[in-house]
């Protein structure tokens, strides 16, 4: 008879009005679903980490040898390799055309970097100066007076002209250091672009119908194209 009596339904409280801006109040069933999802992801990540740790780099399956290349002719030709993402294999001419476009871009950037290096070198020489100043004298006595005058000028640290000259020299040295740092970076960029241009030139030459440079065969034998006699 105790269970036949109507009892009060105990419900979870809702979100208070002063906290309504934070949205609905999370109930126990919401927490349970969130915790269950979190634990499932955690266990999957743990299993994947253990799988990576247990992987053998020398592992081999005969199924690895069943990967076939694209059919070059017939109705089954797709131009793709089994297991890849379905990208069409470019022809030799199309690939060489793309190499030409890449080479043009690299060459343009190299010329730009070369101009930058030349401009920085000119500015650096203009600040630091180059060459020597030659003073002609008539005899040893005049030479001695010139040298003594130079020494006296260097020893007069309190002179206003010398102070201005020292300030100017410090500013020039500071600007020269900045230009030297920029010049180093520009030279490194120029060298990288030059190497890239040479590599693309070599690739284009090897992809030509009549190769003009040597290479290595599939058997690992090096060969060199003979130049035509003039």
C-alpha positions as CSV (number, residue, x, y, z in Angstrom):
1,X,0.0,0.0,0.0
2,X,3.0,2.3,0.5
3,X,3.8,2.4,-3.1
4,X,0.2,3.2,-4.1
5,X,0.4,6.6,-2.4
6,X,1.1,9.5,-4.7
7,X,4.5,11.0,-3.9
8,X,6.1,14.3,-4.9
9,X,8.2,14.4,-8.0
10,X,11.7,15.7,-7.1
11,X,12.9,17.6,-10.1
12,X,16.3,19.3,-10.7
13,X,16.3,23.0,-10.3
14,X,16.6,25.2,-13.3
15,X,18.9,28.1,-14.0
16,X,18.3,31.1,-11.7
17,X,17.1,34.3,-13.3
18,X,20.3,36.2,-12.4
19,X,22.3,33.6,-14.2
20,X,20.1,33.3,-17.3
21,X,22.8,35.0,-19.4
22,X,24.9,31.8,-19.1
23,X,22.3,29.6,-20.8
24,X,20.6,26.5,-19.6
25,X,21.8,24.8,-16.4
26,X,23.6,21.6,-17.1
27,X,21.7,18.6,-15.7
28,X,23.2,15.2,-14.6
29,X,22.3,13.6,-17.9
30,X,24.1,16.3,-19.8
31,X,27.2,15.8,-17.7
32,X,27.0,12.0,-18.1
33,X,26.9,12.3,-21.9
34,X,29.8,14.8,-21.9
35,X,31.9,12.6,-19.6
36,X,31.1,9.5,-21.7
37,X,32.2,11.2,-24.9
38,X,35.4,12.5,-23.3
39,X,36.4,9.0,-21.9
40,X,35.8,7.4,-25.3
41,X,38.1,9.9,-27.1
42,X,40.6,9.5,-24.3
43,X,40.7,5.7,-24.7
44,X,41.0,6.0,-28.5
45,X,43.9,8.3,-28.2
46,X,45.6,6.0,-25.7
47,X,45.1,3.0,-28.1
48,X,46.6,5.0,-31.0
49,X,49.6,6.0,-29.0
50,X,50.2,2.4,-28.0
51,X,49.9,1.3,-31.6
52,X,52.5,3.8,-32.7
53,X,54.9,2.6,-29.9
54,X,54.4,-1.0,-31.0
55,X,54.9,-0.3,-34.7
56,X,57.8,-2.3,-36.3
57,X,59.6,-0.2,-39.0
58,X,60.8,-3.4,-40.6
59,X,57.3,-4.9,-40.9
60,X,56.4,-6.3,-44.3
61,X,53.2,-7.7,-45.9
62,X,52.9,-9.2,-49.3
63,X,49.9,-6.9,-49.8
64,X,52.4,-4.1,-50.2
65,X,53.6,-5.7,-53.4
66,X,50.1,-5.7,-55.0
67,X,50.0,-2.0,-55.5
68,X,49.8,-1.5,-59.3
69,X,50.7,1.5,-61.3
70,X,48.4,3.2,-63.8
71,X,47.5,1.5,-67.1
72,X,49.2,3.2,-70.0
73,X,46.8,2.1,-72.6
74,X,43.4,0.4,-73.0
75,X,40.0,1.1,-71.6
76,X,41.3,0.7,-68.0
77,X,43.6,3.6,-68.3
78,X,42.8,6.1,-65.5
79,X,46.1,8.0,-65.2
80,X,46.1,7.4,-61.5
81,X,47.9,5.0,-59.2
82,X,45.8,2.6,-57.1
83,X,45.5,4.0,-53.6
84,X,46.3,7.6,-54.4
85,X,43.9,10.6,-54.2
86,X,42.9,10.4,-57.8
87,X,45.2,13.1,-59.2
88,X,45.9,13.0,-62.9
89,X,49.5,12.3,-63.8
90,X,50.9,15.2,-65.7
91,X,52.5,14.6,-69.1
92,X,56.2,15.3,-69.8
93,X,55.4,18.5,-71.7
94,X,53.0,19.8,-69.1
95,X,55.5,19.2,-66.3
96,X,58.2,20.9,-68.3
97,X,55.9,23.9,-68.9
98,X,55.3,24.2,-65.2
99,X,59.0,24.1,-64.6
100,X,59.4,26.9,-67.1
101,X,56.9,29.0,-65.2
102,X,58.6,28.3,-61.9
103,X,62.0,29.1,-63.5
104,X,60.6,32.5,-64.7
105,X,59.4,33.4,-61.3
106,X,62.6,32.3,-59.6
107,X,64.7,34.3,-62.2
108,X,62.6,37.4,-61.6
109,X,63.0,37.2,-57.8
110,X,66.8,36.5,-58.3
111,X,67.2,39.7,-60.4
112,X,65.3,41.6,-57.8
113,X,67.6,40.3,-55.0
114,X,70.6,41.0,-57.1
115,X,69.6,44.7,-57.5
116,X,69.0,44.9,-53.8
117,X,72.5,43.5,-53.1
118,X,74.1,46.0,-55.5
119,X,72.2,48.9,-54.0
120,X,73.2,47.9,-50.4
121,X,76.8,47.5,-51.4
122,X,76.8,51.0,-53.0
123,X,75.3,52.5,-49.8
124,X,77.7,50.7,-47.6
125,X,80.7,51.9,-49.6
126,X,79.3,55.5,-49.6
127,X,79.1,55.4,-45.8
128,X,82.3,53.6,-44.9
129,X,84.3,55.0,-47.8
130,X,87.0,53.2,-49.7
131,X,90.4,54.0,-51.0
132,X,93.1,56.1,-49.4
133,X,93.8,59.8,-49.2
134,X,97.2,60.7,-50.7
135,X,98.9,64.0,-49.7
136,X,101.9,65.1,-51.7
137,X,104.7,67.0,-50.0
138,X,107.8,68.8,-51.3
139,X,110.4,67.6,-48.8
140,X,110.9,65.8,-45.5
141,X,110.4,68.9,-43.4
142,X,106.9,69.5,-44.9
143,X,106.1,65.8,-44.4
144,X,107.1,66.1,-40.7
145,X,104.9,69.2,-40.2
146,X,102.0,67.4,-41.8
147,X,102.3,64.4,-39.5
148,X,102.7,66.6,-36.4
149,X,99.6,68.6,-37.4
150,X,97.6,65.4,-37.7
151,X,98.7,64.1,-34.4
152,X,97.9,67.4,-32.7
153,X,94.4,67.4,-34.2
154,X,93.8,63.9,-32.9
155,X,94.9,64.7,-29.4
156,X,92.6,67.7,-29.1
157,X,89.5,65.9,-27.7
158,X,88.0,69.0,-26.2
159,X,87.7,70.8,-29.5
160,X,84.2,71.2,-30.8
161,X,85.1,70.2,-34.3
162,X,86.5,66.9,-33.1
163,X,83.4,66.2,-31.0
164,X,81.2,66.8,-34.0
165,X,83.4,64.5,-36.1
166,X,83.3,61.8,-33.5
167,X,79.5,62.0,-33.3
168,X,79.3,61.8,-37.0
169,X,81.7,58.8,-37.1
170,X,79.6,57.0,-34.5
171,X,76.4,57.5,-36.5
172,X,78.2,56.3,-39.6
173,X,79.4,53.2,-37.9
174,X,75.9,52.4,-36.5
175,X,74.4,52.9,-40.0
176,X,77.1,50.8,-41.5
177,X,76.4,47.9,-39.1
178,X,72.7,48.0,-40.0
179,X,73.5,48.0,-43.7
180,X,76.0,45.1,-43.2
181,X,73.3,43.0,-41.5
182,X,70.8,43.7,-44.3
183,X,73.5,43.0,-46.9
184,X,74.2,39.6,-45.3
185,X,70.5,38.6,-45.4
186,X,70.2,39.8,-49.0
187,X,73.3,37.8,-50.1
188,X,71.9,34.6,-48.5
189,X,68.6,35.2,-50.3
190,X,70.4,35.7,-53.6
191,X,72.5,32.5,-53.1
192,X,69.3,30.5,-52.4
193,X,67.5,31.8,-55.4
194,X,70.6,31.2,-57.6
195,X,70.8,27.6,-56.4
196,X,67.1,27.1,-57.1
197,X,67.4,28.6,-60.6
198,X,70.3,26.3,-61.4
199,X,68.4,23.2,-60.1
200,X,65.3,24.1,-62.2
201,X,67.5,24.7,-65.3
202,X,69.0,21.2,-64.8
203,X,65.5,19.6,-64.4
204,X,64.2,21.3,-67.6
205,X,67.3,20.2,-69.5
206,X,66.8,16.6,-68.4
207,X,63.1,16.7,-69.3
208,X,63.7,17.9,-72.9
209,X,63.0,15.5,-75.8
210,X,66.7,15.5,-76.7
211,X,68.6,15.8,-73.4
212,X,71.4,18.3,-73.3
213,X,72.9,17.2,-70.0
214,X,74.0,14.0,-68.4
215,X,72.4,12.0,-65.7
216,X,72.0,8.6,-64.0
217,X,70.1,5.6,-65.5
218,X,67.8,3.3,-63.6
219,X,70.7,0.9,-63.1
220,X,72.8,3.7,-61.5
221,X,75.1,4.2,-64.4
222,X,76.2,7.8,-65.0
223,X,76.2,9.1,-68.6
224,X,77.1,12.3,-70.3
225,X,75.7,13.7,-73.5
226,X,78.4,14.3,-76.1
227,X,78.6,17.7,-77.5
228,X,78.1,18.0,-81.3
229,X,81.3,18.9,-83.1
230,X,81.3,22.3,-84.7
